[in-house]
Amino acid sequence: MSTKINFDNDIAGDFPIHSEVVKIGANQNLKRGAILAVNSAGADKGLVLVAGDAKPVARLMADVNTGADGGYALVARTGCFADGSIVIGEGANVQTVKDELAARCLFFKAVDGVKD
């Protein structure tokens, strides 16, 4: 029997979720499901939306909108989530991001009702 899951319930498996509150970079307006990378440029070293070939390190667990000083948000470091919940930036490749996160025990799978 298949359970219909929507974005509000995007956990897609029984793999344990390890989460923590981390610093988010300045001027970020991110939606839950955003895949984050380390910002190594400038004085603000918070996590930002993964783009290009940046290495993903976490998945955002709730929407966040930071100002000029950045902010803090809850991220998942491990877990299993719906494919359709992934949010990535320009130039990032979804499959590459998923493969790199799998090495960190962050997994994604197709789930009915959660669409791109």
N, C-alpha and C positions, 0 to 999 in steps of 0.2 A: 504494500500500500504506500503510495506516494503522498507526502505532506506538502501542500503548497506553501512556499516560503517567499516572503517579500523582502525588500531592502531593510525593513525595520527588524527583520529576524534573519540576518544573513550569515549566521554561523552554520557551517555546512558539514560538520563532522564532530567526532568525539575527541579529537586531539586536544590536549590541554592548552588553554590560553594563558600565556604569561604576559601580563601587561604591566606598564609602569608609566608614570608621569614624566614627560621629558620637555626640554626647551624646544619651542618652535620658532623658526626664524621670523624676522621682521616682515611686516606687510604681507602676510599669508592669509588668504581666504580659502580655506580647504574644507571639503566635504568628507564625511565619514567614508572610509574605504580608500582614501588617498594613500598612495604608497610613497613613503618618505625616504629621503637620502640625506646624508650629512652635507651641510652647507660649509664648504671650506674657504669661501671667499669673504672678504671683508671682516669687520670686527664681530659681527653677529654669527655665532657658530651653531645656531639652532638647526633643527631638521626642517627640510623644505620638500615640496613636491618633486618626486623623481622626474628628471627630464634628460633627454639625450642618453649618454652612456653612463650616467651616474649610477652608483651601486646602491640598490635599495636595502634598507635596514629595518623598516617597521611599517605597520599598517595603522592608520589613524582610526580610533574607535568612536569619535564624536566630532561633529563639525567644530571648526575653530576659525576665528577671525582675529588676527593679531595686528597690533599697531606698529609704530616705528620702533618700539623697544622689544618686539617679539612677545611671546607668551608661553604658556604651558598647556599641555594636553595629554590625554591618555592614549597610549599606543599599544598595539599588540606586537610582541616579539616572537611569539609562537601561536599556532592555532590553525584551524581549517575554516575557510570562508568561501562564500559563493563567488564564482568567476565574475558574475555580473555586477559585483560591488566594487571592482577594482577601478580606481581613478589614477591615471598617470598623466604626466606632462608631455609637452611637445618633444618629439624625437625619441621618446622611450618606446621600446618594443614590449608589448604585453607578454609574449611568450618568454622572452629573455628575462624580464622582471620576475615572472613566475618561477622560472628555473633557478634564478639566483636566490630567491626567497626560500625555495624548497631546501636549499642547503642550510638555511637558518631555522628550519622546521616551521615555516609559515607556508601553508598549503592552500590551494584553491581548486574547487571542482564545480562542475555544472550543477545547478540546482533549479528545479522547476519554479517559475515565478520570479526569479531574480534575473533580469535581463540587462544587457549592456545599454 
